[in-house]
């Protein structure tokens, strides 16, 4: 069971790109999101409480 993502939306996007998504992929993606949220919350953000785009770029890497 996913907590952070909607597997149906991910599955739909995979289908649009000509792929199928297995349950293991959905579970791994959900775990990845959970770990990134925890990493962002542990990161010093200049005393601010709000997680913002700059912090996301730091935790996730380059964001378009």
C-alpha positions as CSV (number, residue, x, y, z in Angstrom):
1,X,0.0,0.0,0.0
2,X,1.4,3.4,-1.0
3,X,1.4,6.2,1.4
4,X,2.9,9.1,-0.6
5,X,2.1,8.4,-4.2
6,X,-1.0,7.4,-6.2
7,X,0.0,4.1,-8.0
8,X,-2.8,4.5,-10.5
9,X,-1.4,7.8,-11.7
10,X,2.1,6.4,-12.0
11,X,0.8,3.3,-13.7
12,X,-1.1,5.5,-16.2
13,X,2.0,7.5,-17.0
14,X,4.1,4.3,-17.5
15,X,1.4,3.0,-19.8
16,X,1.5,6.3,-21.8
17,X,5.2,5.7,-22.2
18,X,4.7,2.1,-23.4
19,X,5.7,0.4,-20.1
20,X,4.0,-1.5,-17.3
21,X,4.6,-0.9,-13.6
22,X,4.9,-3.7,-11.1
23,X,4.0,-3.5,-7.4
24,X,7.6,-3.7,-6.5
25,X,8.3,-0.5,-8.4
26,X,5.4,1.3,-6.7
27,X,6.7,0.2,-3.3
28,X,10.2,1.3,-4.0
29,X,9.1,4.7,-5.3
30,X,7.0,5.2,-2.2
31,X,10.0,4.3,0.0
32,X,12.2,6.7,-2.0
33,X,9.7,9.6,-1.4
34,X,9.5,8.7,2.3
35,X,13.3,8.8,2.6
36,X,13.6,12.1,0.8
37,X,10.9,13.7,3.0
38,X,12.9,12.6,6.1
39,X,16.2,13.9,4.6
40,X,14.6,17.3,3.8
41,X,13.2,17.6,7.4
42,X,16.6,16.8,8.9
43,X,18.4,19.4,6.6
44,X,19.2,22.8,8.1
45,X,17.1,25.4,6.3
46,X,18.2,28.7,7.8
47,X,15.9,28.4,10.7
48,X,12.8,28.2,8.5
49,X,10.1,25.6,9.1
50,X,8.8,25.6,5.6
51,X,10.3,23.1,3.1
52,X,10.8,25.1,-0.1
53,X,12.0,24.6,-3.7
54,X,15.6,25.4,-2.8
55,X,15.6,22.7,-0.1
56,X,14.1,20.3,-2.6
57,X,16.8,21.0,-5.1
58,X,19.4,20.4,-2.3
59,X,17.8,17.0,-1.3
60,X,16.7,15.8,-4.8
61,X,19.4,17.3,-7.0
62,X,18.6,19.4,-10.1
63,X,15.0,20.3,-10.5
64,X,13.6,21.7,-13.8
